[in-house]
């Protein structure tokens, strides 16, 4: 365990913006534990997930368990990469509640990737079949309507990621 303060890394970006890729990189470079929402949802609720409302219901249940677990890890001095979408003020409020129960540092990583690039990545990912959930183009646009970029007033330490080239 490091003598430095543990850090909670949070991720904000549209579907297929690169959140999970960045989460993996952060976990490797920071020695943090990566907790990935998609992995947990697939393992626990894959048979129940067929709509956006199903996601909301199952994600809410998952947060009730993951939140206290992340608090325990941070309070034990372990850095965490929380690979959950921080795309709405409500989700970020839940994440803020985790932070308030710790003395951990935090970084809110915002992936600034254009929607059309994300959609192209989503289509390529779906064609490869290497992601547990294959959102449709219609679902992409439905979910994107709820995306709210974080504001400075929310009090997060924002780290912008604006890739020079999109792939």
NUFIVEX-238722 format. One record per residue (C-alpha): residue in one letter; z, x, y negated; residue number from 1. Coordinates in nm, 3 decimals, always signed. Example, Ala and Ser with C-alpha at 12.3 -4.5 7.8 and 13.67 -1.06 7.14 Angstrom:
2
<rec "a"; <+0.780; +1.230; +0.450>; 1>
<rec "s"; <+0.714; +1.367; +0.106>; 2>
This chain:
167
<rec "x"; <+0.000; +0.000; +0.000>; 1>
<rec "x"; <-0.090; +0.126; -0.345>; 2>
<rec "x"; <+0.164; +0.189; -0.620>; 3>
<rec "x"; <-0.061; +0.007; -0.867>; 4>
<rec "x"; <-0.033; -0.362; -0.937>; 5>
<rec "x"; <-0.227; -0.583; -0.696>; 6>
<rec "x"; <-0.533; -0.757; -0.837>; 7>
<rec "x"; <-0.669; -1.103; -0.771>; 8>
<rec "x"; <-1.048; -1.101; -0.796>; 9>
<rec "x"; <-1.206; -1.441; -0.866>; 10>
<rec "x"; <-1.577; -1.528; -0.852>; 11>
<rec "x"; <-1.783; -1.759; -1.069>; 12>
<rec "x"; <-2.153; -1.818; -1.014>; 13>
<rec "x"; <-2.397; -2.075; -0.889>; 14>
<rec "x"; <-2.494; -2.115; -0.524>; 15>
<rec "x"; <-2.674; -1.800; -0.404>; 16>
<rec "x"; <-2.589; -1.603; -0.718>; 17>
<rec "x"; <-2.436; -1.326; -0.508>; 18>
<rec "x"; <-2.066; -1.418; -0.505>; 19>
<rec "x"; <-2.008; -1.332; -0.139>; 20>
<rec "x"; <-2.205; -1.009; -0.166>; 21>
<rec "x"; <-1.994; -0.907; -0.465>; 22>
<rec "x"; <-1.677; -1.017; -0.282>; 23>
<rec "x"; <-1.761; -0.784; +0.005>; 24>
<rec "x"; <-1.830; -0.496; -0.233>; 25>
<rec "x"; <-1.503; -0.556; -0.418>; 26>
<rec "x"; <-1.311; -0.570; -0.092>; 27>
<rec "x"; <-1.459; -0.240; +0.020>; 28>
<rec "x"; <-1.408; -0.060; -0.311>; 29>
<rec "x"; <-1.064; -0.199; -0.400>; 30>
<rec "x"; <-0.921; -0.206; -0.048>; 31>
<rec "x"; <-0.851; -0.575; -0.105>; 32>
<rec "x"; <-0.835; -0.853; +0.150>; 33>
<rec "x"; <-1.136; -1.082; +0.119>; 34>
<rec "x"; <-1.066; -1.450; +0.180>; 35>
<rec "x"; <-1.394; -1.640; +0.202>; 36>
<rec "x"; <-1.396; -2.016; +0.158>; 37>
<rec "x"; <-1.723; -2.060; +0.352>; 38>
<rec "x"; <-1.583; -1.881; +0.657>; 39>
<rec "x"; <-1.269; -2.094; +0.662>; 40>
<rec "x"; <-1.457; -2.419; +0.600>; 41>
<rec "x"; <-1.700; -2.342; +0.879>; 42>
<rec "x"; <-1.424; -2.255; +1.125>; 43>
<rec "x"; <-1.202; -2.552; +1.042>; 44>
<rec "x"; <-1.432; -2.830; +0.925>; 45>
<rec "x"; <-1.793; -2.759; +1.026>; 46>
<rec "x"; <-1.825; -3.094; +1.209>; 47>
<rec "x"; <-1.695; -3.280; +0.903>; 48>
<rec "x"; <-1.919; -3.123; +0.638>; 49>
<rec "x"; <-2.240; -3.312; +0.574>; 50>
<rec "x"; <-2.213; -3.406; +0.205>; 51>
<rec "x"; <-2.082; -3.279; -0.125>; 52>
<rec "x"; <-1.792; -3.525; -0.108>; 53>
<rec "x"; <-1.706; -3.388; +0.240>; 54>
<rec "x"; <-1.692; -3.042; +0.085>; 55>
<rec "x"; <-1.457; -3.165; -0.187>; 56>
<rec "x"; <-1.221; -3.326; +0.063>; 57>
<rec "x"; <-1.214; -3.029; +0.302>; 58>
<rec "x"; <-1.194; -2.768; +0.025>; 59>
<rec "x"; <-0.895; -2.951; -0.121>; 60>
<rec "x"; <-0.713; -2.933; +0.212>; 61>
<rec "x"; <-0.799; -2.566; +0.247>; 62>
<rec "x"; <-0.669; -2.481; -0.101>; 63>
<rec "x"; <-0.329; -2.629; -0.014>; 64>
<rec "x"; <-0.291; -2.364; +0.258>; 65>
<rec "x"; <-0.478; -2.072; +0.105>; 66>
<rec "x"; <-0.303; -2.087; -0.233>; 67>
<rec "x"; <+0.048; -2.006; -0.104>; 68>
<rec "x"; <-0.099; -1.745; +0.132>; 69>
<rec "x"; <-0.271; -1.565; -0.157>; 70>
<rec "x"; <+0.053; -1.579; -0.358>; 71>
<rec "x"; <+0.237; -1.416; -0.066>; 72>
<rec "x"; <-0.023; -1.141; -0.031>; 73>
<rec "x"; <-0.023; -1.062; -0.403>; 74>
<rec "x"; <+0.358; -1.063; -0.419>; 75>
<rec "x"; <+0.357; -0.820; -0.124>; 76>
<rec "x"; <+0.140; -0.584; -0.327>; 77>
<rec "x"; <-0.193; -0.661; -0.158>; 78>
<rec "x"; <-0.503; -0.714; -0.371>; 79>
<rec "x"; <-0.713; -1.018; -0.284>; 80>
<rec "x"; <-1.076; -1.109; -0.339>; 81>
<rec "x"; <-1.078; -1.488; -0.339>; 82>
<rec "x"; <-1.435; -1.575; -0.242>; 83>
<rec "x"; <-1.400; -1.936; -0.355>; 84>
<rec "x"; <-1.619; -2.075; -0.632>; 85>
<rec "x"; <-1.454; -2.062; -0.972>; 86>
<rec "x"; <-1.728; -2.281; -1.114>; 87>
<rec "x"; <-1.528; -2.566; -1.264>; 88>
<rec "x"; <-1.227; -2.587; -1.491>; 89>
<rec "x"; <-1.040; -2.768; -1.213>; 90>
<rec "x"; <-1.093; -2.492; -0.959>; 91>
<rec "x"; <-1.002; -2.229; -1.215>; 92>
<rec "x"; <-0.683; -2.423; -1.296>; 93>
<rec "x"; <-0.591; -2.402; -0.926>; 94>
<rec "x"; <-0.657; -2.027; -0.938>; 95>
<rec "x"; <-0.451; -1.997; -1.257>; 96>
<rec "x"; <-0.165; -2.166; -1.069>; 97>
<rec "x"; <-0.184; -1.894; -0.805>; 98>
<rec "x"; <-0.167; -1.623; -1.070>; 99>
<rec "x"; <+0.131; -1.784; -1.242>; 100>
<rec "x"; <+0.336; -1.737; -0.924>; 101>
<rec "x"; <+0.274; -1.361; -0.922>; 102>
<rec "x"; <+0.278; -1.054; -1.141>; 103>
<rec "x"; <-0.069; -0.957; -1.023>; 104>
<rec "x"; <-0.352; -0.845; -1.245>; 105>
<rec "x"; <-0.673; -1.043; -1.222>; 106>
<rec "x"; <-1.044; -1.030; -1.291>; 107>
<rec "x"; <-1.276; -1.329; -1.309>; 108>
<rec "x"; <-1.616; -1.194; -1.208>; 109>
<rec "x"; <-1.893; -1.410; -1.355>; 110>
<rec "x"; <-2.239; -1.369; -1.203>; 111>
<rec "x"; <-2.494; -1.452; -1.469>; 112>
<rec "x"; <-2.801; -1.523; -1.258>; 113>
<rec "x"; <-3.067; -1.776; -1.367>; 114>
<rec "x"; <-3.084; -2.102; -1.172>; 115>
<rec "x"; <-3.443; -2.040; -1.061>; 116>
<rec "x"; <-3.341; -1.703; -0.911>; 117>
<rec "x"; <-3.046; -1.862; -0.732>; 118>
<rec "x"; <-3.270; -2.137; -0.596>; 119>
<rec "x"; <-3.523; -1.881; -0.467>; 120>
<rec "x"; <-3.239; -1.688; -0.302>; 121>
<rec "x"; <-3.103; -2.008; -0.151>; 122>
<rec "x"; <-3.441; -2.096; -0.001>; 123>
<rec "x"; <-3.476; -1.744; +0.143>; 124>
<rec "x"; <-3.120; -1.756; +0.280>; 125>
<rec "x"; <-3.185; -2.095; +0.439>; 126>
<rec "x"; <-3.506; -1.963; +0.598>; 127>
<rec "x"; <-3.316; -1.666; +0.746>; 128>
<rec "x"; <-3.040; -1.893; +0.876>; 129>
<rec "x"; <-2.773; -1.632; +0.806>; 130>
<rec "x"; <-2.531; -1.850; +0.609>; 131>
<rec "x"; <-2.299; -2.111; +0.760>; 132>
<rec "x"; <-2.412; -2.378; +0.514>; 133>
<rec "x"; <-2.774; -2.447; +0.423>; 134>
<rec "x"; <-2.763; -2.640; +0.097>; 135>
<rec "x"; <-3.078; -2.830; +0.018>; 136>
<rec "x"; <-3.260; -2.798; -0.314>; 137>
<rec "x"; <-3.131; -3.144; -0.405>; 138>
<rec "x"; <-2.772; -3.036; -0.329>; 139>
<rec "x"; <-2.825; -2.719; -0.532>; 140>
<rec "x"; <-2.912; -2.926; -0.839>; 141>
<rec "x"; <-2.632; -3.178; -0.777>; 142>
<rec "x"; <-2.375; -2.901; -0.749>; 143>
<rec "x"; <-2.521; -2.706; -1.042>; 144>
<rec "x"; <-2.458; -3.008; -1.268>; 145>
<rec "x"; <-2.086; -2.945; -1.222>; 146>
<rec "x"; <-2.101; -2.576; -1.312>; 147>
<rec "x"; <-1.895; -2.491; -1.620>; 148>
<rec "x"; <-1.891; -2.131; -1.737>; 149>
<rec "x"; <-1.541; -2.005; -1.814>; 150>
<rec "x"; <-1.427; -1.995; -2.173>; 151>
<rec "x"; <-1.204; -1.737; -2.335>; 152>
<rec "x"; <-0.952; -2.016; -2.402>; 153>
<rec "x"; <-0.885; -2.038; -2.027>; 154>
<rec "x"; <-0.717; -1.697; -2.052>; 155>
<rec "x"; <-0.897; -1.511; -1.775>; 156>
<rec "x"; <-0.997; -1.145; -1.783>; 157>
<rec "x"; <-1.371; -1.200; -1.754>; 158>
<rec "x"; <-1.602; -0.938; -1.608>; 159>
<rec "x"; <-1.969; -1.026; -1.659>; 160>
<rec "x"; <-2.223; -0.929; -1.395>; 161>
<rec "x"; <-2.577; -0.961; -1.525>; 162>
<rec "x"; <-2.800; -0.775; -1.283>; 163>
<rec "x"; <-3.088; -0.588; -1.447>; 164>
<rec "x"; <-3.326; -0.696; -1.174>; 165>
<rec "x"; <-3.308; -0.998; -0.951>; 166>
<rec "x"; <-3.396; -0.981; -0.586>; 167>
